[in-house]
Amino acid sequence: MPELRKDPIVGRWVIIAEERAKRPLSPRSEMAVVGEGGICPFCEGNEVHTPIEILAYRDRTSPVNGPGWRVRVVPNKFPALQIEGDQDKRGEGIYDKMKGVGAHEVIIECPHHELNMAQLPEENIREVLWAYRDRLVDLKKDPRLVYGMVFKNVGGAAGASLEHSHSQLIVTPIVPITVEEEMAGAEEFFSYRGRCIFCDMVHQELGSEKRIILDTPHFLVFAPFASRFPFETWIVPKTHNSHYENIRKPEVDDLGGVLKTVLRKLEVALDRPAYNYVIHTSPFDVPSLGHYHWHLEIIPRTTRIAGFEWGTGFYINPVAPEKAAEYLRETEV
Amino acid sequence: MPELRKDPIVGRWVIIAEERAKRPLSPRSEMAVVGEGGICPFCEGNEVHTPIEILAYRDRTSPVNGPGWRVRVVPNKFPALQIEGDQDKRGEGIYDKMKGVGAHEVIIECPHHELNMAQLPEENIREVLWAYRDRLVDLKKDPRLVYGMVFKNVGGAAGASLEHSHSQLIVTPIVPITVEEEMAGAEEFFSYRGRCIFCDMVHQELGSEKRIILDTPHFLVFAPFASRFPFETWIVPKTHNSHYENIRKPEVDDLGGVLKTVLRKLEVALDRPAYNYVIHTSPFDVPSLGHYHWHLEIIPRTTRIAGFEWGTGFYINPVAPEKAAEYLRETEV
């Protein structure tokens, strides 16, 4: 059973998950692998190689845990957190720990062995976006769970271990420190200006134009002013909404194309970089918030984090976001 | 001129340093390189390939910027921050920025082309530790500068671009967010228990023994309870001291051997891993503090940071610190 441990100085939680060390990894760990014995557990027809499915969008006549699906969600075989049991909070002198109760799921994005989300049809990507929503809505019902984080690792350098296009969902029993800090910062801004800082950001970026990568009816895609990484890209909904799971159909329809276009642009501009994307959204147990605004952050992994960044939380970025945005804006896809 | 930009949501500063993009990097960026044209600028005799020296421990008869030195400090040729000019703080709508005033120096640890600090004689390592101190004491006199971060990147995966053994020092005009958070957490602990949390940690680790890697008269080396990474290792002085630059001679004498032994252990146990180390110390402009305690954190780069970690600040560590400590404790060097 994984264990959650709290750093007594900064309050950061760490998951000690020894099971995870058993994952199949490429010897050089530079590349994601197909699967054990060359069998991809995510391909249609290989459903027996994954745990039992939690959700699948599939043909009405197809058998559960068999072929015939378009998007499929299963528990992670090497989970960082597990759904069973009590939290069992304990102290150990000055230290705090609890059992690693939570959820860790894999969203398999397509039945065929496609490595690249940007190659999927828009309609397929929309179903992936709906699967994120459906899982969040479902997990939200468990009172032990407070936060759901949807993310995607592409390429070994970004932490991917399997190459078949997939996303992940980790649901935690506490609000992660990064989210807490982001929400606190946004709340502070709201409390003295009465406005959502993300809405303000969208407004200012639309005015200056220089950091815009893509502008659609429902989303603004831009390189953030204080980009930590070269070609860091944020996708922000234009309509205020604190919870991803409250996304509306016209937004999903738009976002399918936006995500495909932006990932294609990054792929062409940076020659298929490893990348991560993460959906930042509000905790389950709070109502709709005026000060927080869900968004998706894409981080191409073209640079390596060095000691200075670890020590300080200060990032050194050799590419100005204005230049990255201009380049991506002009990249034809 | 580099620019400092503040993230308006969480208050994190980012250095946009386009000059840095010109650094010589290995094409695969997996390995650090010798230097441009195969000439190592850090080797004795090649002093002409570095900027003019700031400090050198050298034979009395040897010429400044010539051979005859043991440890040598020069400005970084591709600085993230520069010492000249005013900060020129400005706003841009909701965003804040300032010029990248600060210092970025390289501590060249030995005159011969040694790649590995653990191979240097203890006496050589002690001189490196003194160089850190001497530079901090000197830079502290500049009222524009408030924080000095000493760090070391070893191996391409840890962000090193040159292979000759060296450390770096970046001095910033603001206190980095990670340091601020660590100090705030330590102060909070102090305010309700009246004790330094690092002193408490040393005490508790000495009592339980299970996370100890090395125990010497002046230092305790252990795997922290909430280790973010496999084999994360902290070196903490047993005597309370908030500022590294106040280190005393018996401590430096001890630390030379401690650092050599610990780095050797990591090298043997993990087969020469890439790693970073960072000295966490107090800002220049505060007096000796009861609640903060300098220490050195070593982070072997055996795992890759994935999307979940970026998004949440939650780390998933597949190796329990108790197991890592036991393994390192028993590794003969």
Interface residues (C-beta under 8 A of the other chain):
Chain A: R5 K6 D7 P8 I9 V10 G11 R12 W13 V14 I15 I16 A17 E18 E19 R20 A21 S29 E30 A80 E92 G93 I94 Y95 Y147 M149 F151 K152 N153 G156 A157 A158 G159 A160 Q168 I170 T172 P176 I177 T178 V179 E181 E182 G185 A186 F189 I197 F198 D200 M201 Q204 G207 S208 P224 F225 A226 S227 R228 N276 Y277 V278 I279 H280 E297 I299 T303 R304 I305 A306 G307 F308 E309 W310 G311 T312 G313 F314 Y315 I316 N317 P318 V319 A320 P321 K323
Chain B: R5 K6 D7 P8 I9 V10 G11 R12 W13 V14 I15 I16 A17 E18 E19 R20 A21 S29 E30 A80 E92 G93 I94 Y95 M149 F151 K152 N153 G156 A157 A158 G159 A160 Q168 I170 T172 P176 I177 T178 V179 E181 E182 G185 A186 F189 I197 F198 D200 M201 Q204 G207 S208 P224 F225 A226 S227 R228 N276 Y277 V278 I279 H280 E297 I299 T303 R304 I305 A306 G307 F308 E309 W310 G311 T312 G313 F314 Y315 I316 N317 P318 V319 A320 P321 K323
